Amino acid sequence: MTAPTITKRGVFYVELISTDALRQYMKYRGYSVKGLADRIKVSKATIGHLHSGGRRTVGPEIAKSIEKALDAPIGSLFLPKVSTAASSTYQRGRRAA
């Protein structure tokens, strides 16, 4: 799984715009949760949680792979986000490890 990217401004990740849009693209392209997960080489749980709405964020590489596999225009399913609060928490946790 691709982790969020840490930048000087914060943690960069992407957020799913719409669970319904993801489901519609998957249905239109003939992908099951397992089929899409296998295609882009991520866990079935990652796609399953996005599909069910239990998760809304992933790393940028996973989002790019999902949009490419579904032949969806770039940026049609995911929006970039930067979290400055998560950055300091994440970085503190990494330093302590």
C-alpha positions as CSV (number, residue, x, y, z in Angstrom):
1,M,0.0,0.0,0.0
2,T,1.3,3.5,-0.8
3,A,1.6,5.7,2.2
4,P,0.8,9.4,2.1
5,T,3.6,11.6,1.0
6,I,5.2,13.9,3.6
7,T,6.1,17.4,2.2
8,K,7.3,20.5,3.9
9,R,3.8,21.8,4.0
10,G,2.2,18.6,5.4
11,V,1.0,15.2,4.5
12,F,-0.2,14.8,0.9
13,Y,-2.9,12.3,0.2
14,V,-6.0,12.0,-2.0
15,E,-9.6,11.8,-1.0
16,L,-12.4,9.9,-2.8
17,I,-14.9,12.4,-4.2
18,S,-17.8,10.1,-4.3
19,T,-18.3,6.5,-3.3
20,D,-21.2,6.3,-5.8
21,A,-19.0,7.4,-8.7
22,L,-16.4,4.8,-7.8
23,R,-19.1,2.1,-7.7
24,Q,-20.6,3.3,-11.0
25,Y,-17.2,3.3,-12.8
26,M,-16.5,-0.2,-11.4
27,K,-19.8,-1.5,-12.5
28,Y,-19.5,0.1,-16.0
29,R,-16.0,-1.3,-16.5
30,G,-17.0,-4.7,-15.1
31,Y,-14.8,-4.8,-12.0
32,S,-15.6,-6.5,-8.7
33,V,-13.9,-5.3,-5.6
34,K,-11.5,-8.3,-5.8
35,G,-11.0,-7.8,-9.6
36,L,-10.0,-4.2,-9.2
37,A,-7.7,-4.9,-6.2
38,D,-6.0,-7.7,-8.2
39,R,-5.6,-5.4,-11.2
40,I,-3.8,-2.7,-9.4
41,K,-2.1,-4.9,-6.8
42,V,-3.6,-3.6,-3.6
43,S,-5.5,-5.5,-0.9
44,K,-9.1,-6.4,-1.4
45,A,-9.8,-4.5,1.9
46,T,-8.4,-1.2,0.4
47,I,-10.8,-1.3,-2.5
48,G,-13.6,-2.8,-0.4
49,H,-13.4,0.0,2.2
50,L,-13.4,2.7,-0.6
51,H,-16.3,0.9,-2.3
52,S,-18.4,0.7,1.0
53,G,-17.5,4.2,2.1
54,G,-15.6,3.0,5.1
55,R,-12.5,4.7,3.9
56,R,-12.1,7.9,1.8
57,T,-8.4,8.4,1.5
58,V,-5.5,6.7,-0.1
59,G,-2.0,7.5,-1.3
60,P,-1.6,9.3,-4.6
61,E,-0.2,6.3,-6.4
62,I,-3.2,4.1,-5.5
63,A,-5.6,6.8,-6.6
64,K,-3.8,7.1,-9.9
65,S,-3.8,3.4,-10.4
66,I,-7.6,3.2,-9.7
67,E,-8.4,6.0,-12.1
68,K,-6.2,4.4,-14.8
69,A,-7.7,0.9,-14.3
70,L,-11.2,2.3,-14.6
71,D,-10.3,4.5,-17.5
72,A,-11.6,7.5,-15.6
73,P,-10.3,11.0,-16.3
74,I,-7.5,12.0,-13.9
75,G,-9.1,13.8,-10.9
76,S,-12.6,12.5,-11.6
77,L,-12.6,10.2,-8.6
78,F,-10.0,11.7,-6.2
79,L,-9.0,15.1,-5.0
80,P,-5.6,16.0,-3.6
81,K,-5.5,17.1,0.0
82,V,-2.7,18.3,2.4
83,S,-3.0,18.0,6.1
84,T,-0.7,20.0,8.2
85,A,-2.0,18.6,11.5
86,A,-1.4,15.1,10.4
87,S,2.1,16.0,9.3
88,S,3.3,17.0,12.7
89,T,1.6,14.0,14.4
90,Y,3.0,11.6,11.8
91,Q,6.5,13.1,11.9
92,R,6.6,13.0,15.7
93,G,5.6,9.3,15.6
94,R,8.3,8.5,13.1
95,R,11.0,10.2,15.0
96,A,10.1,8.4,18.2
97,A,10.2,5.0,16.5
